[in-house]
Amino acid sequence: MVDFHSHILPEIDDGSKSVEESIELLRMLKEQNITKVCATPHYNAKRESVDSFLLRRDEALVKLQSELPPDLPEIIPGAEVAYFVGISNLASLDKLCLSGSRLLLLEMPMGKWASHWVSEVELLSVAKNCTVVLAHIERYLGDGNREYVKRLVDNGVLLQVNSGFFDGFFSKIKAFSLMNKEGINFIGSDCHGINRRPPTIGKAYECIEKKMGKDFIKEYFDYQISLLSTD
């Protein structure tokens, strides 16, 4: 299975603090039957350029890969990009898409969204030739953004939820409701460390398999791979 959202690269953001911690996180993900993990460190255009970020990210990836034991999940580098007004004008934004795809993981601001923010997100697919995936969308549904989410989905935007959305009884009901209506395209652990926000994505997939069946899980995996392979 795929972990679409993680902070496993060492010493680049508020995620893993060392190569050793990164390797342990990958081992934990393997135990949860994850075969591919998207490494999506935070990117904020107000703090650094795209090229500066990519240099740091790739250095962290090389450092980690040089120490990796065999048979751990495949790492797909990308970024969790913080939205800001004017993002559609950001040069080289497409370089932040997940490697081998046109998928851009976008983190929206907390609270009620402004209509012009949503309009700009809709423009990204045209202006930057990318497919936007909204990160941990469950965080925003309680802020009156549900109609905006539906509008974005209707315009080709994809949704990612964190695995913890499937943990609680009431949140689980909301998760499956979202999966059946707008659709959940990706699930991510959003793991940050061994002790601080460790990965629990295996529980989410177990919950989905129990409710939807093994055939659904297989089809879901194939669907995710097809999206990740679209360049």
ABEGO torsion letter per residue (X at the ends): XBBABBBABBGABABBABAAAAAAAAAAAAAAGBABBBBBBBBBAAABBAAAAAAAAAAAAAAAAAABBBGBBBBBBBBBBBBBBGAAABBGAAAABBBGBABBBBBBBBEBBBAAAAAAAAAAAAAAGBBBBBBGAAAAAAAGAAAAAAAAAAAGBBBBBBAAAAABAAAAAAAAAAAABAEBABBBAGBABAABGBBAAAAAAAAAAAAAEAAAAAAAAAAAAAAAABX
